[in-house]
Amino acid sequence: MLTAHVERYVSLRQTLGFKLRSVARLLRAFARFAVARGDAHIRTSTAVAWATEAPSPIARHIRLRNVIHLARFLRAEDAAHEVPSNLFPGRTVRSLPYIYAPEEVARLIEAAGRLPQTYPLQRDVYTTLLGLIAATGLRVSEALDLRFDDLQPNGVLLIRRTKFGKSRLVPLHPTVADALERYLDRRRQLPVIDDHLFLSRKNRRVPSRTVHYTFLLVVQLAGVAPTRPRPCRIHDLRHTFATRSLEQCSAQRAAVSRHFVALATYLGHTDIIHTYWYLKATPELMTDIAAAAEALVTGGDST
């Protein structure tokens, strides 16, 4: 019974645009665990016992959070389902990103061109990939998912059904479009079936874990922030793009409104509050922008 409930819940949410890959996997595991204990309904004790088996505090929080969402859904139909409270604390502090200086971005791209060449296109893949993310703020997964059909006329990329199930158009600066086209000239010469823009040595889409590992090598080669306690991440290029964009924003309320809406759309944010968070990432940004942006988010007034 619980297994059928999980499949129905996942199917319904996926029709609404949610991907739920990891959520579905976790809830199916919970259903198997609960059924093995003889449960026909969600029980708090079972949910907590299952969550406790996770290897870390945040993983336990995520497990129980997903069961809570499922339980609320099912309890609306059957009050016999119990809705647990989340006993495991989630991550309360969002780690501040590393904001790259322009010369550091240039060093990263140059260092990618010095990577050990394990396959012919490797250096081209990583110099172009890093440059594209730095210049557009794309999520790493969005860049890796790009296919030839996503190249639109006049230097525009179609980003299909991204993190929140929506698609968007991303116009490229002419210099970025030219650099991408030079890469594609070399990419098209490969006699491969896979139509992803960025390929691994197996001539398939580059796995995300491979990109994150390779980026650590690039950071070392570039000598960027060698004394930083936490390693720099490729995702910080997206944060850097957003931050540099906000630095160009006027402090006037109307200008902030237009700028934030445009940036949120360009980045693929579902809520402008996610765009506003980037102001916290760099305290040196102008306080007038922060005040105007906060007024925009809260609906208040700004002087």
Secondary structure in CASP SS format (residue, H / E / C, confidence):
PFRMAT SS
TARGET T0000
AUTHOR 0000-0000-0000
METHOD secondary structure of the structure
MODEL  1
M C 1.00
L H 1.00
T H 1.00
A H 1.00
H H 1.00
V H 1.00
E H 1.00
R H 1.00
Y H 1.00
V H 1.00
S H 1.00
L H 1.00
R H 1.00
Q H 1.00
T H 1.00
L C 1.00
G C 1.00
F C 1.00
K C 1.00
L C 1.00
R H 1.00
S H 1.00
V H 1.00
A H 1.00
R H 1.00
L H 1.00
L H 1.00
R H 1.00
A H 1.00
F H 1.00
A H 1.00
R H 1.00
F H 1.00
A H 1.00
V H 1.00
A H 1.00
R C 1.00
G C 1.00
D C 1.00
A C 1.00
H C 1.00
I C 1.00
R C 1.00
T H 1.00
S H 1.00
T H 1.00
A H 1.00
V H 1.00
A H 1.00
W H 1.00
A H 1.00
T H 1.00
E C 1.00
A C 1.00
P C 1.00
S C 1.00
P H 1.00
I H 1.00
A H 1.00
R H 1.00
H H 1.00
I H 1.00
R H 1.00
L H 1.00
R H 1.00
N H 1.00
V H 1.00
I H 1.00
H H 1.00
L H 1.00
A H 1.00
R H 1.00
F H 1.00
L H 1.00
R H 1.00
A C 1.00
E C 1.00
D C 1.00
A C 1.00
A C 1.00
H C 1.00
E C 1.00
V C 1.00
P C 1.00
S C 1.00
N C 1.00
L C 1.00
F C 1.00
P C 1.00
G C 1.00
R C 1.00
T C 1.00
V C 1.00
R C 1.00
S C 1.00
L C 1.00
P C 1.00
Y C 1.00
I C 1.00
Y C 1.00
A C 1.00
P H 1.00
E H 1.00
E H 1.00
V H 1.00
A H 1.00
R H 1.00
L H 1.00
I H 1.00
E H 1.00
A H 1.00
A H 1.00
G C 1.00
R C 1.00
L C 1.00
P C 1.00
Q C 1.00
T C 1.00
Y C 1.00
P C 1.00
L C 1.00
Q H 1.00
R H 1.00
D H 1.00
V H 1.00
Y H 1.00
T H 1.00
T H 1.00
L H 1.00
L H 1.00
G H 1.00
L H 1.00
I H 1.00
A H 1.00
A H 1.00
T H 1.00
G C 1.00
L C 1.00
R C 1.00
V H 1.00
S H 1.00
E H 1.00
A H 1.00
L H 1.00
D C 1.00
L C 1.00
R E 1.00
F H 1.00
D H 1.00
D H 1.00
L E 1.00
Q E 1.00
P C 1.00
N C 1.00
G C 1.00
V E 1.00
L E 1.00
L E 1.00
I E 1.00
R C 1.00
R C 1.00
T C 1.00
K C 1.00
F C 1.00
G C 1.00
K C 1.00
S C 1.00
R E 1.00
L E 1.00
V E 1.00
P E 1.00
L C 1.00
H C 1.00
P H 1.00
T H 1.00
V H 1.00
A H 1.00
D H 1.00
A H 1.00
L H 1.00
E H 1.00
R H 1.00
Y H 1.00
L H 1.00
D H 1.00
R H 1.00
R H 1.00
R C 1.00
Q C 1.00
L C 1.00
P C 1.00
V C 1.00
I C 1.00
D C 1.00
D C 1.00
H E 1.00
L C 1.00
F C 1.00
L E 1.00
S C 1.00
R C 1.00
K C 1.00
N C 1.00
R C 1.00
R E 1.00
V C 1.00
P C 1.00
S H 1.00
R H 1.00
T H 1.00
V H 1.00
H H 1.00
Y H 1.00
T H 1.00
F H 1.00
L H 1.00
L H 1.00
V H 1.00
V H 1.00
Q H 1.00
L H 1.00
A H 1.00
G C 1.00
V C 1.00
A C 1.00
P C 1.00
T C 1.00
R C 1.00
P C 1.00
R C 1.00
P C 1.00
C C 1.00
R C 1.00
I C 1.00
H C 1.00
D H 1.00
L H 1.00
R H 1.00
H H 1.00
T H 1.00
F H 1.00
A H 1.00
T H 1.00
R H 1.00
S H 1.00
L H 1.00
E H 1.00
Q C 1.00
C C 1.00
S C 1.00
A C 1.00
Q C 1.00
R H 1.00
A H 1.00
A H 1.00
V H 1.00
S H 1.00
R H 1.00
H H 1.00
F H 1.00
V H 1.00
A H 1.00
L H 1.00
A H 1.00
T H 1.00
Y H 1.00
L H 1.00
G C 1.00
H C 1.00
T C 1.00
D C 1.00
I H 1.00
I H 1.00
H H 1.00
T H 1.00
Y H 1.00
W H 1.00
Y H 1.00
L H 1.00
K H 1.00
A H 1.00
T C 1.00
P C 1.00
E C 1.00
L C 1.00
M C 1.00
T H 1.00
D H 1.00
I H 1.00
A H 1.00
A H 1.00
A H 1.00
A H 1.00
E H 1.00
A H 1.00
L H 1.00
V H 1.00
T H 1.00
G C 1.00
G C 1.00
D C 1.00
S C 1.00
T C 1.00
END
